[in-house]
């Protein structure tokens, strides 16, 4: 064999420059929520490589968190493993880590998991990092009033709610019993309404007769909001219907009431007429506001894009970052045409961004010009909120529905968007158990669940400052046990 034929039979060395020309288009997705996951799944048949970076190992069905907090569902039913969801999608991989930096110039994303820092390059980027709970500048409220944004929040709230009844059973002072059995939900939006309704059902039905020294039905559930109506995003008639149903269940609705201070034993409220009053309560739930991921500010600083008061990025009509058509911002992080921060906006936005990327890649492969992008158009499938078993409100365009029919619609729609057949099946079984009997299958609580936020004070504190850290008092059924150990 001649030297020339030998050389011809061996492929040339893959130099960095050549590798850059032949590599597949790399799409990096930040976030495993609705926007991120549905974007990744939309790209399953595209000629691209997908890397999904998320700070949790699961995809969270956030609208059902309140059912985890009140013992209806387990966390596994609404938070399947992201890796298992994408297991059979060969072009997708998952990286665990918290993204702390995006460099638009070098097209890299830096994430960190424990002590390991990973830098990932991209050709296209979809930022779907979601939003967290907003305490309107009073972040210390989180110690005493967990939000409803994560599995940790829901499990902690379950521990606090169930633990409050257990502590009341042991208490001998009537004032202490009343404080323990007073539950305050701050925020009368869909999450607050659903949470207040389920705490009322838990107290009046599930736990009725389970205690010997207290009557669980004597629990007081208060729904607070600075707004003048329940369910502000909905039509007035639906808000009134929800309020009427909650009142019938024993929920005390207090509107025009703004929380000005909050501690372990209660909260201070300022009414619309300027009156300041105190509500004694050991268990508080915060569902009053959201704030977009801090990554929005990072993107804005580098691109010159504007951000709104909630930290959302004002995007172009094609959901891209101004000046960076390769970067898309979707879901709760984007601001466009006053679209609401709901799951459907994130799902449709993620799918849209994925289609734009896929169409562009296919055009380049075919030697054609990249097609002009059509503006993102949101299809409103309506809004729903469940108030109690067999009762909900729904608004689909001009159509307004209340009661049992709306509740059935709510069940079907939410069941449809739960990921995975097994999760759907177990969810249906749990719903049948909870809604057609007084039983709930997820009432177990642990000391770690309840005191998780307290423990995080120590984990997140600077080593030098650690001796000076004072953790807040735990609000759990384990408190007497802890005192006895001390």
C-alpha positions in Angstrom: 0.0 0.0 0.0 1.4 3.4 -1.0 2.0 6.2 1.5 -0.6 8.3 -0.4 -3.3 5.7 -0.2 -2.5 5.1 3.5 -2.9 8.8 4.1 -6.1 8.9 2.2 -7.6 6.1 4.3 -7.0 7.8 7.6 -9.3 10.7 8.6 -7.6 14.0 9.4 -7.0 14.9 13.0 -10.0 16.7 14.5 -8.5 20.1 15.3 -10.4 22.6 17.6 -11.2 24.7 14.5 -12.6 21.7 12.6 -14.5 20.5 15.6 -16.2 23.8 15.9 -17.4 23.6 12.3 -18.7 20.0 12.5 -20.3 19.9 16.0 -24.0 19.8 16.4 -25.9 22.8 17.5 -25.9 22.9 21.3 -28.9 24.1 23.1 -28.6 24.8 26.9 -31.7 25.1 28.9 -31.7 26.6 32.4 -34.5 25.3 34.7 -36.5 22.1 34.9 -39.9 23.7 35.4 -42.7 23.9 32.9 -40.8 26.1 30.4 -37.5 24.3 30.6 -38.8 20.7 30.5 -41.3 21.3 27.7 -38.7 23.0 25.6 -36.3 20.1 26.1 -39.1 17.6 25.1 -40.0 19.7 22.1 -36.4 19.3 20.8 -36.4 15.5 21.1 -36.4 15.0 17.3 -34.3 18.1 16.4 -30.8 17.7 15.1 -29.3 19.4 18.2 -27.7 18.4 21.5 -29.6 19.5 24.6 -28.2 20.2 28.0 -30.7 21.0 30.8 -29.1 22.6 33.9 -31.3 22.6 37.0 -30.7 23.1 40.7 -33.1 20.3 41.7 -33.2 16.7 40.5 -36.9 16.9 39.8 -39.6 18.6 37.6 -42.0 20.3 40.1 -45.7 20.5 39.3 -46.0 23.7 41.4 -49.8 24.2 41.2 -50.3 21.1 43.4 -47.8 22.0 46.1 -50.6 22.9 48.5 -51.9 19.4 48.3 -48.5 18.1 49.5 -48.6 20.7 52.3 -52.0 19.4 53.4 -51.4 15.7 53.2 -53.3 14.8 50.0 -50.4 14.0 47.7 -46.8 12.8 48.3 -43.9 14.9 46.9 -43.0 12.1 44.5 -46.4 12.3 42.7 -45.8 15.9 41.7 -42.0 15.9 41.4 -40.8 13.1 39.1 -37.1 12.8 38.4 -36.0 15.0 35.5 -33.4 12.4 34.4 -36.1 9.7 34.3 -38.4 11.9 32.2 -35.6 12.5 29.7 -34.1 9.1 30.0 -35.2 7.9 26.5 -34.4 11.2 24.8 -30.9 10.5 23.4 -30.0 14.0 22.5 -30.7 15.4 26.0 -28.5 15.3 29.1 -29.1 16.8 32.6 -26.6 18.7 34.7 -27.3 19.3 38.4 -26.3 22.7 39.6 -27.3 26.3 40.5 -26.5 28.7 37.6 -24.7 31.7 39.1 -23.3 33.3 35.9 -24.2 33.7 32.2 -21.6 35.2 29.9 -23.4 36.4 26.8 -20.2 37.4 25.0 -18.4 34.0 25.4 -21.7 32.1 25.3 -21.1 30.2 28.4 -23.1 29.2 31.5 -21.5 28.6 34.8 -23.2 26.4 37.4 -22.2 25.0 40.8 -23.2 21.9 42.6 -21.7 21.6 46.1 -18.0 22.5 45.5 -18.0 21.5 41.8 -18.1 24.4 39.3 -19.1 23.5 35.7 -18.9 25.8 32.6 -21.1 24.9 29.7 -20.9 26.5 26.3 -24.0 27.0 24.1 -25.1 28.0 20.6 -28.7 28.7 21.7 -29.8 29.4 25.3 -33.3 29.1 26.8 -33.5 30.7 30.3 -36.4 29.3 32.3 -35.2 29.6 35.8 -38.6 30.6 37.2 -39.5 32.7 40.2 -39.3 32.5 43.9 -41.4 33.8 46.7 -41.4 37.6 47.3 -41.7 39.1 50.7 -41.6 42.6 49.4 -38.3 43.5 51.0 -39.1 41.7 54.3 -37.1 38.5 53.7 -36.9 37.7 57.4 -40.6 36.9 57.2 -39.6 33.6 55.5 -38.4 32.2 58.9 -41.9 32.2 60.2 -44.1 32.1 57.1 -42.8 29.7 54.4 -43.9 30.3 50.9 -45.3 27.8 48.4 -42.6 27.5 45.7 -40.6 24.3 46.5 -41.0 20.8 47.8 -39.0 21.9 51.0 -41.6 24.7 51.5 -44.5 22.2 51.2 -43.0 19.6 53.5 -42.1 22.2 56.1 -45.7 23.6 56.0 -47.1 20.1 56.4 -45.0 19.7 59.5 -46.0 23.0 60.9 -49.7 22.5 60.2 -50.0 19.0 61.6 -47.5 19.9 64.4 -49.7 22.8 65.5 -52.5 20.4 66.3 -50.2 18.0 68.1 -48.8 20.9 70.2 -52.3 22.1 71.0 -53.2 18.7 72.3 -50.4 19.0 74.8 -51.0 22.7 75.8 -52.7 23.5 79.0 -53.1 27.3 78.6 -56.2 28.2 76.5 -54.5 31.3 75.0 -51.7 29.0 73.8 -54.2 26.5 72.3 -55.9 29.3 70.4 -52.7 30.7 69.1 -51.6 27.2 67.9 -55.0 26.5 66.3 -55.0 29.8 64.4 -53.7 29.5 60.8 -53.1 32.6 58.7 -52.7 32.4 54.9 -51.3 35.7 53.5 -52.4 36.3 49.9 -55.9 35.6 48.5 -54.8 34.6 45.0 -55.3 31.1 43.6 -52.6 29.5 45.9 -53.9 31.2 49.0 -57.5 30.3 48.3 -56.6 26.7 47.7 -54.4 26.5 50.8 -57.0 28.1 53.1 -59.7 25.7 51.8 -57.6 22.6 52.3 -56.5 23.6 55.9 -60.2 24.1 56.7 -61.1 20.7 55.3 -58.2 19.1 57.1 -59.4 20.6 60.4 -63.1 20.0 59.9 -63.1 16.6 58.3 -59.8 14.7 58.3 -58.6 15.4 61.8 -62.1 15.5 63.4 -62.1 13.1 66.3 -58.4 12.3 66.2 -57.6 14.2 69.3 -58.8 13.8 72.9 -58.1 17.2 74.5 -58.9 19.5 71.6 -61.5 19.8 68.9 -59.8 20.2 65.6 -63.0 21.9 64.2 -62.3 24.8 66.6 -59.3 25.8 64.4 -59.5 29.3 63.0 -58.3 29.8 59.4 -57.7 33.4 58.3 -57.2 34.5 54.7 -55.5 37.9 54.5 -54.9 40.1 51.5 -54.2 43.8 51.0 -56.3 43.7 47.9 -60.1 44.5 48.1 -61.2 41.1 46.6 -60.5 37.4 46.6 -58.9 36.0 43.5 -57.9 39.4 41.9 -56.9 37.8 38.5 -60.4 36.4 38.1 -63.8 38.0 37.3 -65.5 39.6 40.2 -68.3 37.1 40.2 -65.9 34.2 40.5 -64.0 35.9 43.4 -67.3 36.4 45.2 -68.3 32.7 44.6 -65.0 31.5 46.0 -65.3 33.9 49.0 -68.8 32.7 49.7 -67.7 29.0 49.7 -64.7 29.7 51.9 -66.9 31.6 54.4 -69.3 28.7 54.5 -66.4 26.4 55.4 -65.5 28.7 58.3 -62.6 30.6 56.7 -62.3 34.2 58.0 -61.6 36.4 55.0 -59.9 39.7 55.9 -59.3 42.0 52.9 -57.6 45.4 52.7 -55.3 44.1 55.4 -51.5 44.5 54.9 -49.0 42.6 56.9 -46.4 45.1 58.4 -44.6 42.7 60.7 -44.4 39.0 61.4 -42.7 36.8 64.1 -42.9 33.4 65.6 -46.1 34.0 67.6 -48.1 36.1 65.2 -48.3 39.0 62.8 -49.1 42.7 62.8 -51.7 43.9 60.3 -52.6 47.4 59.0 -56.2 47.7 57.8 -57.3 50.0 55.0 -58.6 52.5 57.5 -55.1 52.8 59.1 -56.0 50.6 62.1 -53.0 48.5 63.4 -53.9 45.2 65.1 -52.2 42.0 66.1 -53.1 38.4 65.2 -51.8 35.7 67.4 -50.8 32.7 65.3 -48.0 30.1 65.3 -48.6 28.9 61.7 -48.5 31.3 58.8 -48.4 30.6 55.1 -47.1 33.2 52.6 -48.6 33.3 49.1 -48.7 37.0 48.5 -46.1 37.6 45.8 -43.4 36.3 43.4 -40.0 37.6 42.3 -38.2 36.4 39.2 -34.8 34.6 39.4 -31.8 36.9 39.9 -30.6 35.7 36.5 -32.9 38.2 35.0 -30.8 41.0 36.4 -27.7 39.3 35.1 -29.1 39.2 31.6 -30.3 42.8 31.8 -27.0 44.1 32.9 -25.2 42.5 29.9 -27.7 43.1 27.2 -29.2 46.5 28.2 -32.7 44.9 28.5 -35.1 46.4 30.9 -36.6 44.5 33.9 -39.8 45.2 35.7 -40.5 45.5 39.4 -40.7 41.7 39.9 -37.3 41.2 38.2 -38.7 39.9 34.9 -36.9 40.6 31.7 -38.7 42.6 29.0 -38.2 40.4 25.9 -38.7 40.8 22.2 -41.8 39.6 20.4 -40.0 36.3 19.7 -39.1 35.9 23.4 -35.5 36.6 22.7 -33.2 38.9 24.7 -32.8 42.3 23.0 -29.6 42.2 20.9 -29.2 38.4 21.4 -31.4 36.4 19.2 -29.7 33.2 20.3 -31.0 33.7 23.9 -34.6 33.1 24.9 -36.3 34.0 28.2 -39.5 32.1 29.0 -41.9 31.5 31.8 -42.0 33.5 35.0 -38.7 35.3 34.1 -40.1 37.0 31.0 -42.3 40.1 30.7 -44.3 40.5 27.5 -47.8 42.0 26.8 -48.7 41.6 30.5 -48.9 37.8 30.2 -49.6 36.1 33.6 -47.0 34.0 35.4 -48.9 30.7 35.0 -47.8 27.3 33.8 -49.5 27.6 30.3 -47.4 30.7 29.5 -44.2 28.8 30.4 -45.2 25.7 28.5 -46.2 27.5 25.3 -43.1 29.8 25.6 -40.7 26.9 26.0 -42.2 25.0 23.1 -42.1 28.2 20.9 -38.4 28.8 21.6 -37.6 25.2 20.9 -39.4 25.4 17.5 -37.6 28.6 16.5 -34.3 27.0 17.3 -35.1 23.8 15.5 -36.4 25.6 12.4 -33.2 27.7 12.2 -30.9 24.7 12.6 -32.8 22.7 9.9 -32.6 25.7 7.5 -28.8 26.0 7.9 -28.4 22.2 7.4 -30.4 22.5 4.2 -28.4 25.4 3.0 -31.3 27.8 3.2 -31.7 31.1 4.8 -33.0 31.1 8.4 -36.8 31.7 8.3 -38.1 35.0 9.7 -39.5 34.5 13.2 -43.1 34.9 13.8 -44.0 36.7 17.1 -45.0 34.5 20.0 -48.7 34.3 20.4 -50.2 33.0 23.6 -53.3 30.9 23.5 -55.2 31.5 26.8 -56.7 28.2 27.9 -58.4 29.8 30.9 -57.8 30.1 34.6 -58.9 27.8 37.4 -58.8 27.5 41.2 -60.1 24.9 43.5 -61.8 26.0 46.7 -62.7 22.7 48.3 -63.7 19.2 47.4 -66.4 19.4 44.7 -66.1 23.2 44.4 -63.9 25.3 42.1 -64.0 28.4 39.9 -63.0 28.5 36.2 -62.8 31.2 33.6 -62.2 30.4 30.0 -62.5 33.5 27.9 -65.9 35.1 28.6 -67.2 31.8 30.0 -67.4 31.6 33.9 -68.0 28.4 35.7 -68.4 27.6 39.4 -69.1 24.6 41.6 -68.8 20.9 40.7 -68.4 21.3 37.0 -65.5 23.7 37.4 -64.0 21.3 40.0 -64.1 18.4 37.5 -62.6 20.6 34.8 -59.8 21.5 37.3 -59.1 17.8 38.0 -58.9 16.9 34.3 -56.7 19.8 33.3 -54.2 19.3 36.2 -54.1 15.5 35.6 -53.3 16.1 32.0 -50.2 18.1 32.7 -48.8 15.8 35.4 -45.7 14.1 33.8 -45.7 10.3 33.6 -48.4 7.6 33.6 -47.4 6.3 37.1 -47.6 9.8 38.6 -51.0 10.3 37.1 -52.3 6.9 38.4 -51.1 7.4 41.9 -52.4 11.0 41.9 -55.9 9.7 40.9 -55.8 7.1 43.7 -54.8 9.8 46.3 -57.5 12.1 45.1 -60.1 9.4 45.3 -59.0 8.7 48.9 -59.0 12.3 49.9 -62.1 13.6 48.1 -64.4 10.7 48.7 -63.5 9.9 52.2 -62.1 11.8 55.2 -58.7 10.1 54.9 -55.5 11.5 53.7 -52.5 9.3 53.0 -49.6 11.8 53.6 -49.9 13.1 57.1 -46.5 11.9 58.4 -44.1 14.6 59.5 -40.5 14.5 60.7 -38.4 16.8 62.8 -36.1 17.4 59.8 -39.0 18.6 57.7 -40.2 21.1 60.3 -36.8 22.4 61.2 -35.2 22.4 57.8 -35.2 26.2 57.4 -33.8 26.6 60.9 -31.0 24.2 60.0 -30.2 26.1 56.8 -29.3 29.1 59.0 -26.2 27.1 60.1 -25.5 25.7 56.6 -25.5 29.0 54.9 -23.9 31.1 57.5 -20.3 32.3 57.0 -17.8 30.2 59.0 -16.6 33.2 60.9 -20.0 34.3 61.9 -21.3 30.8 62.8 -20.9 31.2 66.6 -23.1 34.3 66.5 -25.9 32.8 64.5 -29.2 32.6 66.5 -31.7 30.2 64.9 -35.4 31.0 65.1 -37.5 28.9 67.4 -38.9 25.8 65.7 -42.6 25.7 65.2 -43.2 22.0 65.3 -44.6 19.2 67.3 -41.1 18.2 68.3 -40.5 21.3 70.4 -41.4 19.7 73.7 -39.1 16.9 72.9 -36.3 19.2 72.1 -36.8 21.1 75.4 -36.7 17.9 77.3 -33.5 16.9 75.7 -32.0 20.2 76.6 
